[in-house]
């Protein structure tokens, strides 16, 4: 009986330790996928063309981001792009979800706090 309790205690401790070192949910959507999916939007947000097929990409990306990690990853990619690309009309970028009939929980901008996106 004592041997069984020791074995169960050892297994329990091992399980707790294993769960502590296993990484949490990781994003499956990287910046490359975000940029590729939203490439039809670049002409529009840089004032070089119409909205065109942009909404298909926006809706596809929105549908693919099913976890908090994915949504935060997409947000971070968009925030980084908004911060680094000097030729983007930030008002047009921020208005893309609304233009495409979507409501996302953050504003596309260089100052968004993506850690608060659920």
C-alpha positions in Angstrom: 0.0 0.0 0.0 2.8 2.4 0.9 4.5 1.6 -2.4 1.4 2.4 -4.3 1.0 5.8 -2.6 4.7 6.6 -3.3 4.2 5.6 -7.0 1.1 7.8 -7.3 2.8 10.7 -5.5 5.7 10.4 -7.9 3.4 10.3 -10.9 1.5 13.3 -9.6 4.7 15.3 -9.1 5.9 14.4 -12.5 2.7 15.4 -14.1 2.7 18.8 -12.4 6.3 19.4 -13.4 5.6 18.4 -17.0 2.7 20.7 -17.2 4.8 23.6 -15.9 7.4 23.2 -18.7 5.1 22.5 -21.6 4.6 25.7 -23.6 1.1 27.2 -23.8 -0.8 27.5 -27.0 1.3 29.0 -29.7 0.1 30.9 -32.7 -0.2 29.1 -36.0 -0.5 32.3 -38.0 2.8 34.0 -38.7 3.5 37.4 -40.2 4.4 35.8 -43.6 0.8 34.4 -43.8 -0.7 37.7 -42.7 1.2 39.7 -45.3 0.4 37.1 -48.0 -3.3 37.0 -47.1 -3.5 40.8 -47.0 -1.4 41.6 -50.1 -4.5 42.5 -52.1 -5.0 45.3 -49.6 -1.7 47.1 -50.2 -2.8 49.1 -53.2 -5.8 50.4 -51.2 -3.9 51.3 -48.0 -1.1 53.0 -49.9 -3.5 55.1 -51.9 -2.5 53.4 -55.2 -5.7 51.5 -56.0 -9.2 50.5 -55.0 -10.3 48.2 -52.3 -10.7 45.5 -54.9 -10.2 41.9 -53.6 -8.9 43.1 -50.2 -12.0 42.0 -48.2 -11.6 38.4 -49.2 -8.2 38.4 -47.6 -9.4 40.3 -44.5 -12.3 37.9 -44.0 -10.1 34.8 -44.6 -7.5 36.0 -42.0 -10.3 36.8 -39.5 -11.8 33.3 -39.9 -8.4 31.7 -39.6 -7.5 33.4 -36.3 -9.5 31.1 -34.0 -7.4 31.2 -30.9 -6.2 34.1 -28.6 -2.6 33.3 -29.6 -3.5 33.6 -33.3 -5.4 36.8 -32.8 -2.5 38.3 -30.9 -0.1 37.2 -33.5 -2.1 38.7 -36.3 -2.5 41.9 -34.3 1.3 42.1 -33.7 2.0 41.6 -37.4 -0.4 44.4 -38.3 0.9 46.6 -35.6 4.5 46.1 -36.8 3.5 46.7 -40.4 1.6 49.9 -39.5 4.7 51.1 -37.5 7.3 50.3 -40.2 5.7 51.1 -43.5 5.8 54.8 -44.0 3.6 54.8 -47.1 0.5 53.3 -45.5 -2.6 55.4 -44.9 -3.2 54.5 -41.3 -6.9 55.7 -41.4 -7.5 53.4 -44.3 -5.7 50.5 -42.6 -7.7 51.0 -39.4 -11.0 51.2 -41.4 -10.4 47.9 -43.3 -12.4 45.6 -41.0 -15.4 48.0 -41.1 -15.1 48.4 -44.9 -15.2 44.6 -45.1 -18.1 44.2 -42.7 -16.1 42.8 -39.8 -15.7 44.0 -36.2 -12.3 43.2 -34.7 -11.5 43.8 -31.1 -8.6 46.3 -31.7 -7.7 49.1 -34.0 -5.0 48.5 -36.6 -2.4 51.1 -35.6 1.3 51.4 -34.7 0.3 51.8 -31.0 -2.2 49.0 -30.4 -1.5 46.8 -27.3 -1.8 43.3 -28.8 -1.3 41.6 -25.4 -4.8 42.7 -24.5 -6.4 41.0 -27.6 -8.4 38.0 -26.6 
